[in-house]
């Protein structure tokens, strides 16, 4: 017996996951205090190197600030 595949209708709506930058800013917005890198990494579920790169971009854009206690969103 062979396995036969059948063409199904394509979904008309695509579900998109939030970008990593959105995940980082959401996690920081929900945190009461600054988050150490390790905690931020665990909550975002991302590799350390990837998070380090994105934090650098967000910091350069002025969206994230590094403090002695960790990272937090910059205040407007």
GROMACS elastic network, one bead per residue, 0.5 to 0.9 nm:
[ bonds ]
;  ai    aj funct       b0    kb
    7    10     6  0.87427   500
    9    12     6  0.87745   500
   10    13     6  0.89051   500
   11    14     6  0.69484   500
   16    19     6  0.86955   500
   17    20     6  0.89711   500
   18    21     6  0.80647   500
   18    22     6  0.58991   500
   18    23     6  0.63947   500
   19    22     6  0.51406   500
   19    23     6  0.63060   500
   19    24     6  0.86975   500
   20    24     6  0.61021   500
   20    25     6  0.85966   500
   20    44     6  0.77886   500
   20    46     6  0.84699   500
   20    51     6  0.83663   500
   20    54     6  0.77885   500
   21    24     6  0.51039   500
   21    25     6  0.62054   500
   21    26     6  0.85034   500
   21    54     6  0.67902   500
   21    55     6  0.82509   500
   21    58     6  0.76243   500
   22    25     6  0.52153   500
   22    26     6  0.59781   500
   22    27     6  0.85314   500
   23    26     6  0.50888   500
   23    27     6  0.61020   500
   23    28     6  0.85623   500
   23    43     6  0.89354   500
   23    44     6  0.63182   500
   24    27     6  0.52656   500
   24    28     6  0.62026   500
   24    29     6  0.85339   500
   24    40     6  0.75662   500
   24    41     6  0.88294   500
   24    43     6  0.85982   500
   24    44     6  0.63874   500
   24    51     6  0.85289   500
   24    54     6  0.86373   500
   24    55     6  0.82216   500
   25    28     6  0.50772   500
   25    29     6  0.59215   500
   25    30     6  0.85592   500
   25    63     6  0.82999   500
   25    64     6  0.80437   500
   25    72     6  0.85709   500
   25    73     6  0.69849   500
   26    29     6  0.50198   500
   26    30     6  0.61909   500
   26    31     6  0.86602   500
   27    30     6  0.52422   500
   27    31     6  0.62760   500
   27    40     6  0.73968   500
   27    43     6  0.70603   500
   27    44     6  0.72448   500
   28    31     6  0.51349   500
   28    32     6  0.82066   500
   28    33     6  0.83041   500
   28    34     6  0.74430   500
   28    35     6  0.72815   500
   28    40     6  0.78531   500
   28    64     6  0.87616   500
   28    71     6  0.75900   500
   28    72     6  0.57135   500
   28    73     6  0.61418   500
   29    32     6  0.78899   500
   29    72     6  0.77813   500
   29    73     6  0.67233   500
   31    34     6  0.70448   500
   31    35     6  0.73126   500
   31    72     6  0.82589   500
   32    35     6  0.87257   500
   33    69     6  0.82905   500
   33    70     6  0.85793   500
   33    71     6  0.85923   500
   33    72     6  0.72182   500
   34    66     6  0.83042   500
   34    67     6  0.73468   500
   34    68     6  0.87151   500
   34    69     6  0.58141   500
   34    70     6  0.50137   500
   34    73     6  0.82449   500
   35    38     6  0.80607   500
   35    39     6  0.60920   500
   35    40     6  0.59156   500
   35    69     6  0.67145   500
   35    71     6  0.51318   500
   35    72     6  0.65932   500
   36    39     6  0.54129   500
   36    40     6  0.62691   500
   36    41     6  0.86205   500
   36    68     6  0.88941   500
   36    69     6  0.61948   500
   36    71     6  0.62395   500
   37    40     6  0.51089   500
   37    41     6  0.60028   500
   37    42     6  0.85952   500
   37    48     6  0.84933   500
   37    51     6  0.86222   500
   37    52     6  0.85431   500
   37    70     6  0.62337   500
   37    71     6  0.70464   500
   38    41     6  0.50571   500
   38    42     6  0.61884   500
   38    43     6  0.86717   500
   38    48     6  0.81853   500
   39    42     6  0.51158   500
   39    43     6  0.61768   500
   39    44     6  0.85558   500
   40    43     6  0.51936   500
   40    44     6  0.60650   500
   40    45     6  0.83309   500
   40    51     6  0.85620   500
   40    70     6  0.88197   500
   40    71     6  0.80970   500
   41    44     6  0.52231   500
   41    45     6  0.58045   500
   41    46     6  0.58594   500
   41    47     6  0.70936   500
   41    48     6  0.64620   500
   41    51     6  0.66882   500
   42    45     6  0.50024   500
   42    46     6  0.71285   500
   42    47     6  0.89169   500
   43    46     6  0.82760   500
   44    47     6  0.89870   500
   44    51     6  0.84589   500
   46    49     6  0.84851   500
   46    50     6  0.67338   500
   46    51     6  0.64421   500
   47    50     6  0.53180   500
   47    51     6  0.62516   500
   47    52     6  0.85905   500
   48    51     6  0.51514   500
   48    52     6  0.59993   500
   48    53     6  0.86150   500
   49    52     6  0.50861   500
   49    53     6  0.62877   500
   49    54     6  0.88003   500
   50    53     6  0.51971   500
   50    54     6  0.63342   500
   50    55     6  0.86003   500
   51    54     6  0.51491   500
   51    55     6  0.59108   500
   51    56     6  0.84225   500
   52    55     6  0.52122   500
   52    56     6  0.62108   500
   52    57     6  0.88060   500
   53    56     6  0.52259   500
   53    57     6  0.64972   500
   53    58     6  0.88469   500
   54    57     6  0.50370   500
   54    58     6  0.61375   500
   54    59     6  0.84560   500
   55    58     6  0.50410   500
   55    59     6  0.59087   500
   55    60     6  0.84298   500
   55    64     6  0.71820   500
   55    65     6  0.89387   500
   55    71     6  0.87265   500
   56    59     6  0.50842   500
   56    60     6  0.60605   500
   56    61     6  0.85654   500
   56    64     6  0.85911   500
   57    60     6  0.51234   500
   57    61     6  0.62346   500
   57    62     6  0.87013   500
   57    63     6  0.88369   500
   57    64     6  0.88943   500
   58    61     6  0.50700   500
   58    62     6  0.62921   500
   58    63     6  0.52730   500
   58    64     6  0.55344   500
   58    65     6  0.84608   500
   59    63     6  0.56945   500
   59    65     6  0.58736   500
   59    66     6  0.77874   500
   59    74     6  0.87030   500
   60    63     6  0.76736   500
   60    64     6  0.81087   500
   61    64     6  0.78195   500
   62    65     6  0.71824   500
   62    73     6  0.87484   500
   62    74     6  0.67111   500
   63    72     6  0.87883   500
   63    73     6  0.59427   500
   63    74     6  0.53446   500
   63    75     6  0.82586   500
   63    76     6  0.88874   500
   64    71     6  0.67565   500
   64    72     6  0.57619   500
   64    74     6  0.50525   500
   64    75     6  0.87930   500
   65    70     6  0.84286   500
   65    71     6  0.57076   500
   65    72     6  0.55062   500
   65    73     6  0.59883   500
   65    74     6  0.54678   500
   65    75     6  0.89129   500
   66    69     6  0.79046   500
   66    70     6  0.57088   500
   66    72     6  0.65875   500
   66    73     6  0.87679   500
   67    70     6  0.51571   500
   67    71     6  0.59668   500
   67    72     6  0.75343   500
   68    71     6  0.83855   500
   72    75     6  0.89461   500
